[in-house]
Amino acid sequence: MAYEMIEVRTEAEKVGIITLNRPKQLNALNDQLMNELGAALKAFDADEKIGCMIITGSEKAFAAGADIAAMAKYSFADAYKGDYITRNWEAIRSVRKPVIAAVSGFALGGGCELAMMCDFIIAADNAKFGQPEIKLGVIPGAGGTQRLPRAVGKSKAMDMALTGRMMDATEAERSGLVSRVVPYDKLMDEALGAALIISDFSQVAVMAAKESVNRAFEGTLADGVMFERRLFHALFATADQKEGMDAFLGKRKATFQHQ
Ligand code: HXC
């Protein structure tokens, strides 16, 4: 598939990198872009060689939100019957390999929500996060009111959603929204470094870890702990577990076959 609104490349044949590319609109997220992003993520997810993906934007904007020009005239019926958001945002959630958001500049509205749908966020020091939908007479629609409080707690999430203010990279790291902050010129190196580390681990174990951490947000603690325990047990059926533990005991580096 030829892409117009994203750029896609691989690194070392094991990391898939997707760059959002609508610079004039600060990477505002319209249907075409979201369709392309979903297709690219699915293709990488299905590629045996790829172990991890990175989504990034430009220096000025990761994404300044859903495309306001595209949705300004929607009626309720347009949004509801057309299944706006669900129709092309859900693909991201079904990706089973890890996805890192490498965020520089604005990550606002749907841009912040897209970053939060990724498995973790590495931010450049110029990153700005926000859910400014309230200023447009709406509210977040791609999970912002649900993922932001889980990431930063109720008080800060309410503050962000009700005032529409932005949070800078330092505040975002302090509050747990992002895992690391680095200078802008180190952003891709940092994200790529993490992605390469992940890609060399057992894909089976990596996917199980992602699934299990995500489970922490979906049920009770007791359910989550049991889910984790069963996946942990199941991993003893993999060749990668034998390799990982044999390598440790033999004082050598493990080479995983992803089986
Ligand atoms: C469409 C957008 C846009 C957006 C920016 N642009 N954000 N177009 N949708 N979300 C366009 C501008 O209209 C402008 O086009 C060009 O990008 C550059 O933007 P400027 O505003 O001139 O840049 P600047 O002054 O640097 O301000 C940057 C900014 C501001 C602070 C990020 O653009 C801004 O506030 N954008 C809107 C942010 C927002 O409200 N996001 C939430 C959207 S609602 P022209 O043609 O004039 O050059 C949402 C709902 C999510 O995301 C629901 C689930 C998906």
Residues whose N, C-alpha, C, O or C-beta is under 5 A from the ligand:
A	BS01	HXC	K24 Q25 L26 A28 A64 G65 A66 D67 I68 A69 F106 L108 G109 G110 P132 E133 P140 G141 A142
